[in-house]
Amino acid sequence: MKLYYFKDPKGNFGDDLNPWLWGQLLPDFLDDDAHELFVGIGTLINHRLPAEPVKHIVGSGYGYGDPPKIDDRFVVHAVRGYETARVLGLDPALAITDAAVLLRAVTVPRAEHKTHRAGFIPHCQSSRYFNWESVCDQLGLKYISAEWDVEKVLVEMSKCETLLCEAMHGAIAADTLRIPWIPVTCYDYISAFKWRDWLSTLDLPYTPTPVTSLYDIERHHPLSSRLRNHLKRQLRSVGIWSDRWTPPPRVPTGRAEYERAANELRVAAQRPAYLSSETILNRHVERYLELLNQITRRK
């Protein structure tokens, strides 16, 4: 049975948890036989799933694209939340929680001491849009990139007393490891559906603090590229444009927007933090461990 997950070439903590976590929990079970797929952590249940192989769904969620028709090529052991179960027409009993809760079942690297009152882990795409580390430095927040490798993210998270989370799996890991967390949203591509799906299994609401979107997408581009994009903006502003041309990135945001976003993050860090019930978490972990026992015995 082959592990199936999304591999972001630039790195993404939630997706990259898959080989790290399942490699520890199922070290002698997963292989390269693609006749059966093990579909674990992530928003993976959609029309992009390979059609022919048997797909074992173990904690994944729906959220992007079209929902697939659940037929005999699907073996649904558990899904991320009640919203996923509803969309796919599944028994609500199959909604356990996001499978990243199994971080509680393995040894997780941690720092020896807390060094920051609060940290911020933006969505991986947000880190590509703007240098959010500069905002964190101004506010005294610990910046944590979802693009870093799994163990570095976990260690850096453990240095914080509280975490501001735009990255959903940052929040999932924080909650699982008992680090209080606060949801924020900096861009409109953040999926409230996915968050509600997960939080429905913890009896928690999703009420994120909105933070002003910031853009400086071209900061790592060569000068020639920046000049070309500037020219495109100028041409478009005077009505000279062709649909065959690639649109330029958004204009970098100014100081006013930067200060507004920094203040909104500062205010968010003062909000009451979330932390789910220990009893609920332990129950979810027990259900998953029993499922893994059943799956491995079946092979």
Phi, psi and omega per residue, in radians:
M1 nan 2.257 -3.048
K2 -1.761 2.394 3.074
L3 -1.224 2.242 3.139
Y4 -2.021 2.159 3.074
Y5 -2.777 2.916 3.115
F6 -1.491 2.258 3.133
K7 -1.908 1.840 3.083
D8 -1.360 2.172 -3.105
P9 -1.061 -0.416 3.130
K10 -1.676 -0.065 3.137
G11 1.652 2.401 3.059
N12 -2.663 2.058 -3.010
F13 -0.874 -0.871 -3.082
G14 -1.057 -0.805 3.117
D15 -1.167 -0.722 -3.068
D16 -1.262 -0.216 3.013
L17 -1.068 -0.483 -3.049
N18 -0.976 -1.097 -3.126
P19 -1.125 -0.579 -3.123
W20 -1.171 -0.811 -3.053
L21 -1.402 -0.877 -3.119
W22 -1.171 -0.498 3.081
G23 -1.088 -0.527 3.091
Q24 -1.461 -0.677 -3.062
L25 -1.384 -0.561 -3.076
L26 -2.274 1.025 -2.982
P27 -1.139 -0.496 -3.090
D28 -1.978 0.297 -3.032
F29 -1.901 -0.839 -3.102
L30 -1.379 2.508 -3.121
D31 -2.567 -2.792 -3.108
D32 -1.780 0.238 3.125
D33 -1.375 1.805 -3.049
A34 -1.457 0.156 3.053
H35 -1.201 -0.437 3.034
E36 -2.295 2.394 -3.113
L37 -1.997 2.447 3.047
F38 -1.787 1.875 -3.034
V39 -1.800 1.835 -2.983
G40 -1.859 -2.026 -2.971
I41 -1.324 2.303 3.081
G42 2.309 3.000 3.087
T43 -1.621 1.381 -2.896
L44 -1.939 -0.207 -3.039
I45 -1.551 1.638 3.113
N46 -2.762 -2.968 -3.055
H47 -1.189 -0.184 -3.117
R48 -1.450 -0.192 3.090
L49 -1.061 2.400 3.090
P50 -0.959 2.388 -2.996
A51 -1.272 -0.788 -2.917
E52 -1.390 -0.759 -3.050
P53 -1.120 2.699 2.956
V54 -1.213 2.315 -3.050
K55 -2.027 2.034 3.074
H56 -1.608 1.960 -3.095
I57 -1.614 2.051 -3.069
V58 -2.259 1.347 3.022
G59 1.655 0.084 3.124
S60 -1.312 2.964 3.113
G61 -2.300 2.831 2.968
Y62 -1.597 2.718 3.073
G63 3.062 -0.375 -3.140
Y64 -2.217 2.599 3.053
G65 1.205 -2.737 -3.097
D66 -1.669 2.439 3.076
P67 -1.204 2.424 3.132
P68 -1.373 2.798 2.986
K69 -1.385 2.159 -3.123
I70 -1.423 1.883 -3.121
D71 -2.130 -2.843 -3.052
D72 -1.260 -0.051 3.049
R73 -1.571 0.016 3.061
F74 -1.923 2.284 2.954
V75 -2.053 1.763 -3.041
V76 -1.622 1.882 3.111
H77 -1.541 -0.684 -3.131
A78 -2.890 2.588 3.032
V79 -2.152 2.955 -2.989
R80 -1.164 -0.611 -3.059
G81 -2.915 3.137 -3.064
Y82 -1.235 -0.503 3.101
E83 -1.167 -0.733 3.079
T84 -1.082 -0.789 3.131
A85 -1.047 -0.698 -3.124
R86 -1.142 -0.839 -3.096
V87 -1.093 -0.665 -3.078
L88 -1.534 -0.035 -3.140
G89 1.214 0.611 -3.099
L90 -1.728 2.812 3.028
D91 -1.073 2.213 3.128
P92 -0.991 -0.385 3.127
A93 -1.131 -0.302 3.124
L94 -1.390 -0.170 3.095
A95 -1.443 1.890 3.068
I96 -1.733 -1.357 3.022
T97 -3.070 -3.118 3.072
D98 -1.096 2.380 -3.053
A99 -1.159 -0.200 3.070
A100 -1.133 -0.191 3.041
V101 -1.045 -0.332 3.132
L102 -1.256 -0.003 2.917
L103 -0.988 -0.445 3.115
R104 -1.258 -0.206 -3.082
A105 -1.771 0.028 -3.133
V106 -2.256 2.941 3.065
T107 -1.404 2.123 -3.077
V108 -1.889 2.255 3.108
P109 -1.143 2.406 -3.117
R110 -2.407 2.694 3.033
A111 -1.328 2.735 -3.141
E112 -1.285 -0.537 -3.052
H113 -2.416 2.682 2.965
K114 -1.339 2.310 -3.133
T115 -2.060 -0.231 -3.096
H116 -2.370 2.452 3.065
R117 -1.136 -0.631 -3.118
A118 -2.611 2.668 3.056
G119 -2.282 2.943 -3.134
F120 -2.349 2.188 3.061
I121 -2.096 1.746 3.118
P122 -1.332 2.885 2.984
H123 -1.014 2.584 -3.088
C124 -1.020 -0.631 3.135
Q125 -1.182 -0.596 -3.134
S126 -1.092 -0.647 3.117
S127 -1.148 -0.413 3.112
R128 -1.467 -0.400 3.135
Y129 -1.415 -0.560 -3.045
F130 -2.718 2.723 3.088
N131 -1.456 1.418 -3.114
W132 -1.197 -0.294 3.082
E133 -1.084 -0.595 3.127
S134 -1.134 -0.643 3.094
V135 -1.165 -0.760 3.129
C136 -1.073 -0.723 3.139
D137 -1.063 -0.701 3.124
Q138 -1.111 -0.614 -3.047
L139 -1.645 -0.116 -3.072
G140 1.326 0.413 3.092
L141 -1.601 2.617 3.023
K142 -1.409 2.068 3.103
Y143 -1.473 2.314 3.120
I144 -2.277 2.120 -3.110
S145 -1.621 2.287 3.060
A146 -1.199 -0.151 3.111
E147 -1.483 -0.227 3.122
W148 -1.220 2.859 3.114
D149 -1.202 2.776 -2.978
V150 -0.964 -0.845 -3.046
E151 -1.177 -0.626 3.086
K152 -1.136 -0.751 3.107
V153 -1.033 -0.805 -3.105
L154 -1.104 -0.738 3.122
V155 -1.127 -0.793 -3.112
E156 -1.159 -0.637 3.066
M157 -1.065 -0.710 -3.075
S158 -1.200 -0.201 3.090
K159 -1.424 -0.116 -3.031
C160 -1.869 2.467 3.059
E161 -1.336 -0.565 3.122
T162 -2.482 2.647 3.136
L163 -2.194 2.253 2.925
L164 -1.497 2.188 -3.006
C165 -2.191 2.054 2.878
E166 -1.701 -0.579 3.061
A167 -1.286 2.083 -3.062
M168 -1.074 -0.707 -3.135
H169 -1.301 -0.284 2.923
G170 -1.131 -0.771 3.110
A171 -1.172 -0.703 -3.140
I172 -1.095 -0.791 3.115
A173 -1.140 -0.737 3.125
A174 -1.038 -0.848 -3.126
D175 -1.088 -0.748 -3.133
T176 -1.094 -0.652 -3.093
L177 -1.627 0.152 3.039
R178 1.164 0.685 3.007
I179 -1.836 2.022 3.137
P180 -0.979 2.498 -3.026
W181 -2.440 2.749 -3.093
I182 -2.311 2.161 -3.121
P183 -1.385 2.389 3.011
V184 -2.318 2.800 3.066
T185 -2.430 2.127 -3.075
C186 -1.786 -0.311 -3.073
Y187 -2.436 2.722 -3.040
D188 -1.375 -0.054 3.079
Y189 -1.465 -0.097 3.083
I190 -1.159 2.204 -3.031
S191 -1.529 1.859 3.072
A192 -1.118 -0.546 3.121
F193 -1.013 -0.814 -3.121
K194 -1.090 -0.774 3.139
W195 -1.100 -0.804 3.136
R196 -1.106 -0.637 3.118
D197 -1.003 -0.911 3.135
W198 -1.132 -0.864 -3.032
L199 -1.199 -0.341 3.083
S200 -1.078 -0.450 -3.129
T201 -1.484 -0.109 -3.131
L202 -2.009 0.071 -3.103
D203 1.007 0.712 3.119
L204 -2.149 2.574 3.092
P205 -1.477 2.924 3.021
Y206 -2.029 1.789 -3.136
T207 -2.284 1.311 -3.085
P208 -1.279 2.676 2.994
T209 -1.461 2.128 3.097
P210 -1.274 2.400 3.114
V211 -2.173 2.431 -3.110
T212 -0.994 2.324 3.096
S213 -1.219 2.388 3.111
L214 -2.126 2.538 -3.088
Y215 -2.364 2.317 2.927
D216 -2.733 1.005 -2.998
I217 -1.133 -0.485 -3.042
E218 -1.534 0.086 -2.989
R219 -1.066 -0.453 3.125
H220 -1.799 0.065 -3.122
H221 -1.364 2.608 3.050
P222 -1.142 2.782 -3.107
L223 -0.990 -0.696 -3.126
S224 -1.046 -0.695 3.128
S225 -1.179 -0.731 3.140
R226 -1.138 -0.686 3.105
L227 -1.148 -0.689 3.116
R228 -1.112 -0.741 3.123
N229 -1.162 -0.631 3.101
H230 -1.098 -0.748 3.123
L231 -1.098 -0.737 3.116
K232 -1.045 -0.723 3.136
R233 -1.127 -0.711 3.128
Q234 -1.100 -0.775 -3.138
L235 -1.116 -0.765 -3.116
R236 -1.134 -0.599 -3.115
S237 -1.141 -0.407 3.123
V238 -1.866 0.271 3.028
G239 1.486 0.214 3.106
I240 -1.783 1.908 -3.065
W241 -2.800 2.629 3.069
S242 -2.257 2.397 3.114
D243 -1.138 -0.241 3.112
R244 -1.384 -0.249 -3.128
W245 -1.450 2.535 3.044
T246 -1.313 2.171 -3.120
P247 -1.082 2.552 3.089
P248 -1.298 2.743 3.052
P249 -1.113 2.920 3.114
R250 -1.097 2.610 3.082
V251 -1.117 2.390 3.088
P252 -0.953 2.423 -3.123
T253 -1.286 2.704 -3.047
G254 -1.582 -3.096 -3.066
R255 -1.116 -0.645 -3.117
A256 -1.077 -0.778 3.106
E257 -1.127 -0.699 3.115
Y258 -1.029 -0.850 -3.117
E259 -1.152 -0.639 3.111
R260 -1.116 -0.777 3.120
A261 -1.097 -0.729 3.131
A262 -1.077 -0.744 3.139
N263 -1.161 -0.664 3.130
E264 -1.161 -0.655 3.051
L265 -1.153 -0.672 3.118
R266 -1.071 -0.774 3.121
V267 -1.146 -0.728 3.141
A268 -1.037 -0.677 -3.107
A269 -1.141 -0.266 3.141
Q270 -1.671 -0.062 3.131
R271 -1.263 2.719 3.016
P272 -1.057 2.375 -3.087
A273 -1.509 2.749 3.079
Y274 -1.568 2.639 2.911
L275 -2.879 2.185 -3.065
S276 -1.362 3.020 3.129
S277 -1.214 2.285 3.067
E278 -1.047 -0.675 -3.140
T279 -1.096 -0.788 3.127
I280 -1.105 -0.783 3.142
L281 -1.031 -0.829 -3.117
N282 -1.090 -0.633 3.110
R283 -1.138 -0.723 3.109
H284 -1.104 -0.753 3.138
V285 -1.091 -0.756 3.132
E286 -1.064 -0.729 3.127
R287 -1.112 -0.731 3.132
Y288 -1.150 -0.743 -3.133
L289 -1.106 -0.652 3.081
E290 -1.167 -0.692 3.088
L291 -1.069 -0.779 3.137
L292 -1.083 -0.662 3.067
N293 -1.077 -0.748 -3.140
Q294 -1.146 -0.728 -3.109
I295 -1.149 -0.791 -3.101
T296 -1.230 -0.538 3.095
R297 -1.245 -0.487 -3.072
R298 -1.281 -0.454 -3.053
K299 -1.236 nan nan
